[in-house]
Amino acid sequence: MAALVWALSVLVLAAGCGAQPPYPTGSAAVTTDAPPGVVVTLDPTVISGVESSVEEGLKAGQYLYLSLPKVPGALPWTKVLRTELEPQVQRFKELAPGTPKPPYPELSVTWGLVGASPKAIGVRLSTVELATDQTFSGKIQIAWWDPAIGAERPSQDLIAPDASQTFFDRVRAAAKTNTDLDADTLAKEFDGDWEGIDGVGFTTTGQLWVEFDRRQINQLEKPIAVTLSGEGLLSDFGKLARAAAVTPSDPALGGATPTSATTHSTKPTTATPSTKPTTQTPTAKPTKPSPSVNCAKLKCVALTFDDGPVAGTAQLLDVLKEKGVSATFFMVGSNAAMHPALIRRMVAEGHVIGNHTWDHPQLTRRSVESITSELNRTSDVIVKAGAPRPTLMRPPYGATNATVSQVAAELGLAQILWNVDPLDWKDRNSATVTKRVLAATRSGSIVLSHDIHPTTRAAYAAIIDGLRAKGFTLVTVPQLLGTTKPGHKYYHR
């Protein structure tokens, strides 16, 4: 893409780049049509069995987090998207210095569902790349999958071949009404050329949504888009994609829509997030109270799990139930949204659920507004699934500072870090993970693990037996720490 050097994108940017509003799954837009509508943002549970394929690198000096869609019936798509990212990932790894001085370089890719039907599936991939010197680059891609041919379709395929010139004319006309857009730059960048346009989707009213990469047509890091009429522009596949966005259905159910799924957002995603926790009565409560444990006398240890839930988390819950252990799960909101049933099971079986942000960003490089949105949005989806609103949060990568502490305090969230890290994300070996946990754990320890990794889940039966053989009592974080203070950091008892 001509206007980007590194190419990649996602939500909002770091504190060092200025305070910008968060755009977790949508973006800022200027509307030239009536009714305007907002960009479609679908509840992922509209697709039965949808999952995230997560790849992470948590090494200090080189933070990497890639979350891609894993759609039943379109599993090859995940590999296609990952292959497209590979040159960018390799370039990032080569450029990232790996120095132990924060803020660290970060590459993050996340996704949101923007279309679903047996005939078309759409996702909005949002990537952000931040260098040590605060250099920012970003890319937006709205990718479409065509089940009929089992292949990905570029944005260009949404527009009829003989309508490209009209499409670009409408894009330029829409841009002239938006003071955030540099119309001259846009005219040069998109002079009838599809190379620079990867983000074409739809609004809730069926208008075309054309989103640009950060700094592609201006010097702003925030996402920017225009909406325009698709009348006379759409190809046959474009019409199918529009239907998948405006009237979504489950591809796996032949077009039926799950009754539990919210079909699309009815509010602009650019709305300013609340800085206060919302209150909502949970729909499910533990079936039995947690047993009273005196960790002042006992050798207590808290087992904690990050980044889920995923479908495989159920296997870990089976192990914990069999062993009679309650743990603490710090959830990524975008994953929690796909697994409300697992959240309800956790609550019923006595586990504690904490907040691990919506998209797993390095919070020390985000604005107050962005941090607030990441945390509130995650707590909201956890409550919606039937769990109590979290009072604990874990900053991704353990990256925290005064700003993060301030926001956490305002939202009533204590920061739970750790003092035992078996590096299970790095060494995917159950025996190695087990050995490291057993060797490093002491009375009062908080043990970090990641339930997204099969090798980690497979290790925990032996870990539990080994810790108990050493005389440890396994508890939740609230049982270990007792009353915690919002905003404060806790590494152990």
N, C-alpha and C positions, 0 to 999 in steps of 0.2 A: 504494500500500500504506500502510495507516493508520499503522503504527508507524515508518516510515522517512521521513526528510526528503529526502535525496538519492537513495536507492535505488541499489544496486549491491553486488557482492561478489566474493570468491575466497579463496584460501588464508589464510594466517596474516597477522598484522599486523606493523606496524613495531616497531622497538625502542622507540620512544617510547611505544607503547601497552602495553608490558609483554611479557614473554616468554611467548608462547603456543605450543603445539605446532602443527606444520604439518599442513595437511590438503589435499594437492595435488589429490586427486580424490574424497575421501570426507569424513567428518566425524565428530565425536564423537557418540555416540548412547547412549541408555539402551534396554535391551531388556527387554520384558515377556513375551516368548514364549520357548518352548523348542522346537526349537533356535533360537538367536538369529540366526546368520548375520551377515554384514557387508554393507555396501552393495556392489552389483555395480560393478566397475571393469573394463571390457573392454580387451583389447589392441586398439588401433585397426586393426591389420592384419587383424582379422577381416572387415573390409570392404575388398574389393579396390579400390585406387585412391583411398581416402579421403585427404583433404588438408586443410590448414588455410588459410583465407583470412585473411591477416595485414594489418592496417592499423596503422601506427605514426606517432607524432609525437615526435621526439627533441629538440625545442626545449627548452632549459633554462628551467625555470619552468613547464613544461606537458607533463609526460610522459604519453603516451598509447600504450597497446598493446592492440589488439583482435584476438583470435584466435577465429575462428568455424569451425564444421565445413563442409566442402565435400564432400558425399557424392554419388558418382555415382548418377544416377537420382533424386536429390532436390536438384538444384542450386538450384531456386527457394527452398529453405529458407534458404540462406545470406542471401539478400536479405531474407527475412521477418525473420530474427533481427536483421539489421543495422538494418532499419527500426524495429524495436521499441526498439533501443538509441539511436536518433538523438536523442530529446529529452534523454536523460541526457548524451550526448556534447556536445551543444550547450550545455547548462547548465554542464557542467564547463569547457568552453572559455571561457565568459563569466565564470565565477567564478575560474578560475586566474589569479593575478596576473601571471605571466610575469616575475617578478623574478629576478635572478641570484643569489639567496641560498638555498642549500639549508637544510633538505630541501625538495624541490620537490613541489608537488601532483602526484598520480599517479592515473590511471584505468586499470585493467587488467581485461580480460575474457579468460578462458581457458575451455577446455572439455575434457570427458572423455566417452568413450563408455560408456553404461550400458545399451544395448539394441540388438540388431541382428538383423533377419530380413527376409524379403521382405514381411512384414505390419506391422512396426513398427520404428522406429528411435528411440532415445532418447539425448540428450546432457545432461550436467550442466554448465550455464553458471555460472561462478563469477566474480564481479566484485568488485573492491575499489576504493574511492575514498578517497584520503587527502588532506586539506587541509594547507596550510602549518602551521597551528597544531596538527597531529596529530589533528584531528577525523577520525573514522573512520565510514564507513557501508558497508553491504554488502548484497548481494542474492544469493540462490541461486535458480536456476531449473532444473528438470528439464523439458526440452522434448521433446515427442514428435512424430514425423512419421508420418502415416498414408499409406503408398504407394497404398492403394486409392482414396483421394480426392485425393491430391496436395496435402495441406494439413497445417498444424500443428495439434496437438491440445493443449488446456490440461490441466493436472493433473486438473481436475474430470471430464474425459472418461474417466478410468480407473475411476471409481466409478459404479455404476449409479444412475440418477436417484432411485430410491426408497430408496437406501441411504445418502444423504448424512448424515442425522441419526445413524445408527448409526456412520458413519465418524467424525464429530466426537465422539461419545460415547467411542469407543475412543481417539482422540487425547488427549482430556482425561484419561482414566483412565491412559494410559501416562505422561502428564506428571506425574502425582501421585507417581510413584515416583522421580522424578529431582530431586535437590536443586538442580541447575543451572537448573531451569525454575521460573518463577513461575507457578504454576497459576492464580492469580486473573487475572493479565494475559492468560494464554493463553485463559482462559474468555471474557474480554471481547473479545479480538482475534478469536477464531474461534467466535463464538456462532452456529454454523450458517451462517457466511459464507465463501464460497470466495475472496473478494477477497485475503485475506492469505496464501493457500497456493499457491505455485508450484513447490514442490519435492517432488513425489511420484514415487518410484521403487520399486525392489525390492532386497531383500537376496539373497544367494547361495542362501538356502533358500526364497525365494519369498514372504517376508513383505513387507508394505508398509513402505516407508521414507519418512517424512515429515520433511523438513528445513526449518528456519526460517532467515530472514534474521538477520544479526548484530544484536544488541540489539533484536530484535523482541519477544522474550518474556522477556528478562532484560537485564542490563547487560554481558554478556560479548561480546567481539569474536570469540571462536572459534565455528566452526560447531557447531550442535547439532541433534539429530534424535531422533525416537522411532521404534521399530518396533512394528508391531501386526499382528494377524492380518487377512488379506484375505478370510477365509472369508465368503461371502455378500455381499461388497461390490463385487466387480469387475464392470464392464460387459463387453460382448463385446470391445471394444477393449482394455480393461484386461487381460483374459486373454491377448490376443495380445501385449501389451507385457510381461507377466510372462514369457511363454515366450521372448520376444526377449532378456530379461535373464538368465534362468536357463539356457536352452539356446540361446545365440546362434548365428547362421548368417549367411552372406554374402548380402545382398539381391541382389547382382549375379549370384550363382551359383545362384539359385533355391532357396536354403536349405542348400547345402553349406557346410561350414565349412573354411576353409583349414587344412591340417595344421600349418602353422607358427605359427598364432595361438594365444596363450593365451586361453582363453575368459573367465575372470574371476578376480578376485583371490581368493586363499584366506586372506589375512591382513587384519586390520583396518587401515584406512588411518590409524588414529590411533597406530600403533606409533611409539615414539620412534626416530628415525633414528640410525644409527651415526655416531659422530664420527670414525671411522677409515676410510680407504679399504679397500674389500674387494678381495681379490685373486682374479683369474680369468684363466685362460689364454686369450688371444684365439684365435679360430678361423681367423683369416686374417692373413697377414703380407705385407708388401710383396714383390713378386716380384723386386725388385732393390734393392740398397742405394742410398740417396741419394748422389749424387756428392759428393765432397769439395770444399768451397768455402772459400777463405780470405777471409773478409769483412774481415779486417784490411788486406788489400791491394786487394781489389776494391771497386767501388762497388755494394754489395749493397742490395737493397730487398726487403722482405717484403710480399707481397700477402695480405690477410686478408679473410675474408667472414663476416658475422654472420647469425644468425637462421634459417638453414635447418636441414636441407635441405628443399627442396620438389621437386616433380617436375621443375620447370624447371632445377634445379641440374644435371641431366644435360647440358643444353645448354652450361653453363659448363665442365663437365668435358671436354666434347668440344673446346672451344676450348683449354683448358689442355693437353690431350693433344696436339693438333695443333701447338701452339707449343712443346711440350717444357718446360712450366713446372709446378713444384710449388708449391702454395699452402697456406695454413693456414685451416681452417674452424672457426669457433666456433659450435657447434650449440646450439640450444634443444632441450632434451630431449624435450619433447612433440612436436616435429617429427621429431627423430631416431627416435623410436619408430615412426613411420609409414614410414620409409625405410631399413630395414636393408640393402637391396641397394645403395643409393647409398653407404652407409658402407663396405661391403666393397669397392666399386669404388674409392673414395678411397684406402683403404689399399693396394690392389693397384697403384694408379698413383702412389704415392709422396707423397701429400698427408698433412698432419698435421691431426689433429682435436683441437680444444680444447673446453672447457666454457663454455657461455653461460647456464647455469642452466636449470631446467625450464620456468618460465613467464614469464621475462623481467621479474622485479620489480626495483624500485629497492632494492638490498640494504641501503643505508644506513638504511632505515626498517624493517628486519627484525631479529628476534631471532637470537641465535647458533644456536638450534635450527632456525629456519626457513632460515637461510643454509646450514647444514649439509645439511639435507634437499634444498634446491634443487640443490646441487652434487653430492651423493652420488647422488641419483636419476638425474641426467643422466649422470654417469660410468658408472653401472651399465648404463644402456640402451645406451650407446656400446660398452661391453665386450661386452654381450650380442650386439650386431650383428656383432662380430668384429674390433673395433679395439683397439689398446693402450689401457690406462687413461690418460686425459689427465693431463698434468703442467702444462698451461697452462689458465688460465681468463680470461675477459673479463667484468667486471661490466657488466650492462646499463646503458646510458646513460653508461658510464664512471664510474658512481657508486660510490665506495669510501671507506672510512674505516678506523679502527683495528680495529673489530670485523670487518669484511670481511677485512682483512689477516690478522688472527689466525686466522680460520676457514680461509682459503686456505692459510696456513702449516701448520696442523694436518692438512689434507688433501693436502699435497704439491703445491699448485698455485701457480705463479707467476702474477701478474696482468699481462696483456698489454694495454696501452692502445694509443695510436696518436698520430702527429703529422701525418698527412695525412687529412683528412676532406672528400670531395667533395660532401657533403650530398646523396647520391643518393636518400635517403629523401624529401627535400623536393622536389627538382627532378628529375622523372622524364624526363630528356632525355639520351640517350646522348652526344651531342656535348658538352653542358655538363659531364657527368661526366668525359669524356675530357680535356677542356681543363683542368679543375681538378686532376686527378691529375697530368698532365704538368707543370703550372705549379708545383705545390707540392712535388713529390717531390725529395728530396735523398739523398745517400749515407747509408745507415743508416736510412732512413725505414721506418715501419710504416704501410701504407696500409689504411684502413678502407673497406669496401664491404659491400653487403647482397645476397646471392645470391637473395633472395626477389623482387627487382624485375626484370622482364624488360628494362627499359631499361638496368639495370646490367650484366646478363649480355651484352646486345648490345654494350656499350661495350668489353668487355675484349680483343677481338682488336686493336683500334686502340690501346688503352692499352699492351698488351704490346709491340707494334711500336714505339710511340713511346718507351717507356722504354728499350728496347734501342738505339734509334737515338741516345739520349743517353748510351749507354755503361754503363747499369745492368745488373747481374746479378740476376736474379729468383730468390729463395730462399724457403725456409720460415722461420718464426720461430726454430726451434731452430738452423738454419744461420746465421741473422743474429746471434743473441745468444749462441750457445754454451750453456754451462751456466748455468741460471737458478736463483735461490734462491726456494723456496716462500714465498709471502706478499709478496714484493717486487713493486714496480710498475715496469714497463718501457714507455717511450713510443717509444723508438728505440734504435739501437745506441749 
